[in-house]
Amino acid sequence: MSPKNSVSRPIDMRNEKKKDISNGSPLSEGDVKKSNKELRAEENFNLGEKYYYGTGVNKDYTQAAYYFRKAAEQGHDVAQHYLGYMYDNGYGVSQNYTEAVKWYRKSAEQGNASGQSNLGLMYRYGFGVTQDYTEAVKWHRKAADQGHAEAQFNLGWMYQNGEGVERNYTEARYWYQKAADQGNYRAKSFLKRLGY
């Protein structure tokens, strides 16, 4: 199986929760500064998305990477995931797995499920890091526990094959089923192969 087929593509991020920086209560001066920073990060992220998808502008991965980097450096977890994905695949930047891992990790450490899932893949295949199945399981599980279907599939695969965990078909089936329930076609296929 090609690792690229398992990568959580940025298009999945459109379903990620957007940052809500206005809760209607009065803001302190520190809150205003933080809100302005978050607004700038969100604006940069939105510009990156426009260039990435070609929404209202010509599709331009180099420009997308520029704006995603600005937002990512401002701590925007979704932009960090996008930037990691762009380095992972060489979109608008030179392909660089080490940089991909750096940005996936920043996103993952903020709890971004797609960042966690992709960081798990980097550890599983040894792209940009030393291959480490135990670390791959750790990150896939964090994303899977948040309901990320690709991570659930990948965790099932790791249980089925005993990568980083003891081989356990019951656990594999459990995670494949969770992914299949969300429409993951590969999980459905693997459940059939296991006789379910």
Secondary structure, 3 states (H helix, E strand, C coil): CCHHHHCCCHHHHHHCCCCCCCCCCCCCHHHHHHHHHHHHHHHHHHHHHHHHHCCCCCCCHHHHHHHHHHHHHCCCHHHHHHHHHHHHHCCCCCCCHHHHHHHHHHHHHCCCHHHHHHHHHHHHHCCCCCCCHHHHHHHHHHHHHCCCHHHHHHHHHHHHHCCCCCCCHHHHHHHHHHHHCCCCHHHHHHHHHCCC
